[in-house]
Amino acid sequence: MDPAWGALLRSQPRSGILHDMYATDDKAREPLVWGVVVGYNHSETTGDCLRSLQQSDYPGLKILYVDNGSEPDQALKVRKEFSEIEALRIGVNEGPTKGFNVGLATALHQGADYVALFNNDTVLEPDAIRHMVERAVERPRAGVIIPKVNVYDHPKVVWSAGSRIRKFPPGMVMIKTRGDEPEGHRFRNEIDVATYCVAMFPAPMLKEVGLLDSTYSYFYEDYDHSLRTREAGYEVVLAERATVYHKVSITGGAGTNNPKFWRCYGSSVSVFHRKHGHRYAWYTGAVHQVYLVLRTLAEGHTYGIGPFLQGLKEGRSKPLIPVPDWDHEFSDVGPLTLEVGNG
């Protein structure tokens, strides 16, 4: 983090959930939620996400945009349209995890009671954050609160309502619907792990458990954090009344013939096994990895096999980065201004 920016953050007054729940006139006050959007290029997609946050009906919302090393013209478009939103710029894109961590740390420094992360390819219903906060208040030990994530182009199809640990074939798989969600359908309220394309966290949990693990190139950093959260005694819960729409894989190229996607996927699979294989060997080890290869072949993604295997090999020897705590200062970060390029 730029020294001047870090000093500015440290100079701001900090507050906790007990303080912020009540105003000086003794009237109940909504917890302060920081909504953090991380974007890389795709300025129009980012704009859709930020506009939906601006239309939220939750009064205690503060919005932060983290530009994760976009091309200057792309970053400038967002800064011009959303000049009233606080925004940071990371000079070089080192993967989405750093962008999320910068947003989490900044929000915590500024006294957030909850921090909600949003991929830039998501659009939320106006009442989504309110329902997520209500769910968090109902479950005091909730450490991760996620909404129901539907497919943007097919808004009644549920892309993810959390993920479950499956015994066979071994792995962690998203809970979803194959078509439109039936009327009256109910999902599990407490889930095993979660995908963090949208997720909300209480500040005390983040301060205890830490931020996301930057060892992961891409993928599995959310499952890793979910498991660490649960191991610390917190719950991962679904706020079923909250709905967000996901423009699936616009930025990451998931499921495409992009070799970087498959290589990063393989690397993260190996790192996840190294981190959690002592407790989840069946779900992360050789059987799981063979299953992933066979599934990739069955789905016709033969172009992904080579890069995936290369990533598996790379992940076995990749240096493991310590998980940053909430007070970590990040380098190469500064305000996103109209003079893009100084980030």
C-alpha positions as CSV (number, residue, x, y, z in Angstrom):
1,M,0.0,0.0,0.0
2,D,1.2,3.5,-0.8
3,P,2.7,4.9,2.5
4,A,0.6,8.0,2.3
5,W,-2.6,6.1,1.7
6,G,-1.8,3.7,4.5
7,A,-1.2,6.6,6.9
8,L,-4.6,8.1,5.8
9,L,-6.4,4.8,6.6
10,R,-4.7,4.5,10.0
11,S,-5.7,8.1,10.9
12,Q,-9.4,7.4,10.4
13,P,-11.6,6.7,13.5
14,R,-12.4,3.0,13.9
15,S,-15.7,1.7,15.3
16,G,-17.1,-1.6,16.2
17,I,-20.5,-3.3,15.7
18,L,-21.7,-2.5,19.2
19,H,-20.9,1.2,18.8
20,D,-22.4,1.5,15.3
21,M,-25.6,-0.3,16.0
22,Y,-26.9,2.7,18.0
23,A,-26.8,6.3,17.3
24,T,-26.3,9.0,19.9
25,D,-30.1,9.6,20.1
26,D,-30.5,5.9,21.2
27,K,-32.4,5.0,18.0
28,A,-31.4,1.7,16.4
29,R,-29.0,2.2,13.5
30,E,-28.2,-0.2,10.7
31,P,-24.8,-1.9,10.8
32,L,-22.3,-0.3,8.5
33,V,-21.8,-2.4,5.4
34,W,-19.0,-1.8,2.9
35,G,-19.8,-3.2,-0.5
36,V,-16.5,-3.9,-2.3
37,V,-16.5,-4.4,-6.1
38,V,-13.3,-5.7,-7.7
39,G,-12.9,-5.1,-11.4
40,Y,-10.4,-5.8,-14.2
41,N,-11.2,-4.1,-17.5
42,H,-14.8,-4.7,-18.7
43,S,-15.8,-1.2,-17.6
44,E,-19.4,-1.6,-18.9
45,T,-19.8,-4.8,-16.8
46,T,-18.3,-3.1,-13.8
47,G,-20.7,-0.1,-14.3
48,D,-23.7,-2.4,-14.2
49,C,-22.6,-3.8,-10.9
50,L,-21.9,-0.4,-9.3
51,R,-25.2,1.0,-10.5
52,S,-27.0,-1.9,-8.9
53,L,-25.2,-1.2,-5.6
54,Q,-26.2,2.4,-5.9
55,Q,-29.8,1.3,-6.2
56,S,-29.7,-0.8,-3.0
57,D,-32.4,0.0,-0.5
58,Y,-30.0,-0.6,2.4
59,P,-29.3,2.8,4.0
60,G,-26.1,1.8,5.8
61,L,-24.1,1.0,2.7
62,K,-20.7,2.4,1.7
63,I,-19.4,1.4,-1.8
64,L,-15.7,0.9,-2.6
65,Y,-14.4,0.1,-6.1
66,V,-11.0,-1.6,-6.4
67,D,-9.5,-1.5,-9.9
68,N,-7.3,-4.5,-10.2
69,G,-4.7,-3.2,-12.7
70,S,-7.1,-2.5,-15.6
71,E,-5.9,-0.8,-18.8
72,P,-5.9,3.0,-18.1
73,D,-8.8,3.8,-20.5
74,Q,-10.9,1.1,-18.8
75,A,-10.1,2.4,-15.3
76,L,-10.8,6.0,-16.4
77,K,-14.3,5.2,-17.7
78,V,-15.3,3.8,-14.3
79,R,-13.7,6.7,-12.5
80,K,-15.5,9.3,-14.6
81,E,-18.9,7.8,-14.3
82,F,-18.7,7.0,-10.6
83,S,-16.7,9.9,-9.4
84,E,-18.7,10.0,-6.1
85,I,-17.6,6.4,-5.2
86,E,-14.4,5.8,-3.3
87,A,-12.0,3.9,-5.5
88,L,-8.6,2.4,-5.3
89,R,-6.2,1.3,-8.1
90,I,-3.8,-1.6,-7.9
91,G,-0.9,-0.9,-10.3
92,V,-0.4,-4.5,-11.6
93,N,-3.0,-7.3,-11.7
94,E,-1.7,-10.1,-9.5
95,G,-5.0,-12.0,-9.5
96,P,-8.4,-11.4,-8.0
97,T,-7.4,-12.4,-4.5
98,K,-5.2,-9.4,-3.9
99,G,-8.0,-7.1,-5.2
100,F,-10.5,-8.6,-2.7
101,N,-8.0,-8.4,0.1
102,V,-7.2,-4.8,-0.5
103,G,-10.9,-4.1,-0.4
104,L,-11.4,-6.1,2.8
105,A,-8.5,-4.5,4.6
106,T,-9.6,-1.0,3.5
107,A,-13.2,-1.5,4.7
108,L,-12.0,-2.9,8.1
109,H,-9.7,0.1,8.6
110,Q,-12.6,2.3,8.0
111,G,-14.8,0.7,10.7
112,A,-17.0,-1.6,8.6
113,D,-19.3,-3.9,10.6
114,Y,-19.7,-6.1,7.6
115,V,-17.9,-6.3,4.3
116,A,-19.6,-7.6,1.2
117,L,-17.5,-8.7,-1.8
118,F,-18.9,-8.5,-5.3
119,N,-17.4,-9.8,-8.6
120,N,-17.8,-7.0,-11.1
121,D,-19.9,-9.3,-13.3
122,T,-22.7,-9.5,-10.7
123,V,-25.9,-7.4,-10.4
124,L,-28.0,-7.4,-7.2
125,E,-31.6,-6.9,-6.4
126,P,-32.2,-3.7,-4.4
127,D,-33.1,-5.6,-1.3
128,A,-30.2,-8.2,-1.4
129,I,-27.9,-6.5,1.1
130,R,-30.8,-5.9,3.5
131,H,-31.7,-9.6,3.5
132,M,-28.1,-10.6,4.0
133,V,-27.8,-8.3,7.0
134,E,-31.0,-9.7,8.4
135,R,-29.7,-13.2,8.0
136,A,-26.5,-12.3,9.7
137,V,-28.3,-10.8,12.7
138,E,-30.5,-13.9,13.0
139,R,-27.4,-16.1,13.1
140,P,-24.8,-14.5,15.5
141,R,-22.2,-17.2,14.6
142,A,-22.6,-16.6,10.8
143,G,-19.1,-16.0,9.4
144,V,-20.0,-16.1,5.8
145,I,-23.3,-15.0,4.4
146,I,-24.1,-15.5,0.8
147,P,-27.2,-14.7,-1.4
148,K,-28.8,-16.9,-3.9
149,V,-26.9,-16.3,-7.1
150,N,-28.9,-16.7,-10.3
151,V,-27.8,-16.7,-13.9
152,Y,-28.0,-13.2,-15.4
153,D,-29.3,-14.3,-18.8
154,H,-31.7,-16.8,-17.2
155,P,-32.8,-15.1,-14.0
156,K,-34.9,-18.0,-12.7
157,V,-32.0,-20.5,-12.9
158,V,-30.0,-20.8,-9.7
159,W,-26.3,-20.8,-10.5
160,S,-25.2,-21.2,-6.8
161,A,-26.9,-21.5,-3.4
162,G,-23.7,-22.4,-1.7
163,S,-21.6,-25.6,-2.1
164,R,-21.6,-28.9,-0.4
165,I,-18.9,-31.5,0.3
166,R,-19.7,-34.6,-1.8
167,K,-18.4,-38.0,-0.9
168,F,-18.5,-39.5,-4.4
169,P,-17.3,-38.4,-6.9
170,P,-15.2,-36.7,-4.2
171,G,-15.2,-32.9,-4.3
172,M,-16.9,-29.7,-3.3
173,V,-19.8,-28.9,-5.7
174,M,-22.2,-26.0,-6.1
175,I,-25.8,-26.3,-5.2
176,K,-27.9,-25.2,-8.2
177,T,-30.9,-25.9,-10.3
178,R,-30.7,-27.4,-13.8
179,G,-33.6,-25.2,-15.0
180,D,-35.9,-22.6,-13.5
181,E,-36.2,-22.9,-9.7
182,P,-39.6,-24.5,-8.9
183,E,-42.2,-22.5,-6.9
184,G,-41.8,-23.1,-3.2
185,H,-38.4,-24.7,-3.5
186,R,-36.1,-24.4,-0.5
187,F,-32.4,-24.6,-0.2
188,R,-30.3,-25.6,2.8
189,N,-29.8,-22.6,5.1
190,E,-26.5,-23.7,6.5
191,I,-24.0,-24.9,3.9
192,D,-20.5,-26.5,3.8
193,V,-18.6,-23.9,1.8
194,A,-19.3,-21.0,-0.5
195,T,-18.3,-19.5,-3.8
196,Y,-17.4,-15.8,-3.2
197,C,-18.6,-14.2,-6.4
198,V,-20.8,-12.5,-3.8
199,A,-20.3,-13.0,0.0
200,M,-20.6,-10.9,3.1
201,F,-18.5,-11.2,6.3
202,P,-18.8,-9.7,9.8
203,A,-15.7,-7.7,10.8
204,P,-14.9,-9.8,14.0
205,M,-14.7,-13.0,11.9
206,L,-12.3,-11.4,9.4
207,K,-10.1,-10.0,12.2
208,E,-9.9,-13.5,13.8
209,V,-9.6,-15.7,10.7
210,G,-7.7,-13.4,8.3
211,L,-8.2,-12.5,4.7
212,L,-8.1,-14.6,1.6
213,D,-5.1,-16.8,0.8
214,S,-3.1,-15.2,-2.1
215,T,-1.3,-18.5,-2.8
216,Y,-4.2,-19.4,-5.0
217,S,-3.8,-18.1,-8.5
218,Y,-7.5,-18.2,-9.0
219,F,-10.2,-20.5,-7.7
220,Y,-10.4,-22.3,-4.4
221,E,-9.5,-19.2,-2.3
222,D,-13.1,-19.0,-1.4
223,Y,-13.4,-22.7,-0.4
224,D,-10.2,-22.3,1.6
225,H,-11.5,-19.3,3.4
226,S,-14.9,-21.0,4.1
227,L,-13.1,-24.0,5.7
228,R,-10.9,-21.7,7.8
229,T,-14.0,-19.8,8.9
230,R,-15.8,-23.0,9.9
231,E,-12.8,-24.4,11.7
232,A,-12.8,-21.2,13.8
233,G,-16.3,-22.0,14.9
234,Y,-18.4,-19.9,12.6
235,E,-21.1,-20.9,10.2
236,V,-21.5,-20.5,6.4
237,V,-25.1,-19.6,5.7
238,L,-27.4,-18.8,2.8
239,A,-29.7,-15.7,2.9
240,E,-32.3,-17.3,0.6
241,R,-34.3,-14.1,0.2
242,A,-31.3,-12.2,-1.2
243,T,-30.9,-12.6,-4.9
244,V,-27.9,-11.6,-7.1
245,Y,-27.5,-12.2,-10.8
246,H,-24.1,-13.4,-12.2
247,K,-22.8,-12.9,-15.8
248,V,-21.0,-16.1,-15.5
249,S,-17.2,-16.0,-16.2
250,I,-17.0,-12.8,-18.2
251,T,-13.6,-11.9,-16.7
252,G,-12.1,-15.3,-15.8
253,G,-12.8,-17.2,-18.9
254,A,-14.0,-20.2,-16.9
255,G,-15.0,-23.2,-19.0
256,T,-13.5,-21.6,-22.2
257,N,-10.4,-22.6,-24.2
258,N,-8.4,-20.0,-22.3
259,P,-5.3,-22.0,-21.2
260,K,-4.6,-19.6,-18.4
261,F,-8.0,-20.5,-16.8
262,W,-7.1,-24.3,-16.9
263,R,-3.5,-23.8,-15.7
264,C,-4.7,-21.6,-12.7
265,Y,-7.5,-24.1,-12.0
266,G,-5.0,-27.0,-11.8
267,S,-2.5,-25.0,-9.7
268,S,-5.3,-24.1,-7.2
269,V,-6.4,-27.7,-6.9
270,S,-2.9,-28.8,-5.9
271,V,-2.5,-25.9,-3.4
272,F,-5.9,-26.7,-1.9
273,H,-4.8,-30.3,-1.3
274,R,-1.6,-29.1,0.3
275,K,-3.5,-26.8,2.6
276,H,-6.4,-29.1,3.6
277,G,-5.4,-32.6,2.6
278,H,-4.6,-33.5,6.2
279,R,-8.4,-33.2,7.0
280,Y,-10.0,-33.7,3.6
281,A,-7.7,-36.1,1.8
282,W,-10.5,-37.9,0.0
283,Y,-12.1,-34.7,-1.2
284,T,-8.8,-33.0,-2.4
285,G,-6.3,-35.7,-3.2
286,A,-5.5,-38.0,-6.1
287,V,-9.0,-39.5,-6.5
288,H,-10.5,-36.1,-6.7
289,Q,-7.9,-34.9,-9.2
290,V,-8.4,-37.9,-11.4
291,Y,-12.1,-37.3,-11.3
292,L,-11.6,-33.6,-12.4
293,V,-9.6,-34.8,-15.4
294,L,-12.2,-37.4,-16.4
295,R,-15.0,-34.8,-16.0
296,T,-13.1,-32.4,-18.2
297,L,-12.8,-35.0,-20.9
298,A,-16.5,-36.0,-20.6
299,E,-17.5,-32.4,-21.0
300,G,-15.5,-32.2,-24.2
301,H,-12.9,-29.7,-22.9
302,T,-10.0,-31.7,-24.2
303,Y,-8.1,-28.4,-24.8
304,G,-8.0,-27.9,-21.1
305,I,-6.3,-31.2,-20.1
306,G,-2.7,-30.1,-20.9
307,P,-2.8,-26.8,-19.1
308,F,-4.7,-28.3,-16.2
309,L,-2.1,-31.0,-15.7
310,Q,0.6,-28.4,-16.0
311,G,-1.1,-26.4,-13.3
312,L,-1.4,-29.4,-11.1
313,K,2.4,-29.9,-11.3
314,E,3.1,-26.2,-10.7
315,G,0.8,-26.1,-7.7
316,R,2.7,-29.0,-6.0
317,S,5.9,-26.9,-5.6
318,K,4.4,-23.4,-5.5
319,P,5.6,-21.4,-2.5
320,L,2.9,-21.0,0.1
321,I,2.2,-17.4,0.9
322,P,1.2,-16.6,4.6
323,V,-2.4,-15.5,4.9
324,P,-2.6,-11.8,5.5
325,D,-4.3,-10.5,8.6
326,W,-6.8,-7.7,8.4
327,D,-4.2,-5.0,9.3
328,H,-1.9,-6.0,6.4
329,E,-0.6,-3.2,4.3
330,F,-0.5,-3.9,0.5
331,S,2.0,-2.5,-1.9
332,D,1.3,-0.8,-5.3
333,V,-2.1,0.5,-4.2
334,G,-3.3,4.1,-4.3
335,P,-6.5,6.2,-5.0
336,L,-8.0,5.8,-8.5
337,T,-8.0,9.3,-9.9
338,L,-8.6,10.9,-13.2
339,E,-4.8,10.8,-13.7
340,V,-4.9,7.0,-14.2
341,G,-1.4,5.5,-14.4
342,N,-0.2,6.9,-11.1
343,G,-1.9,4.0,-9.1
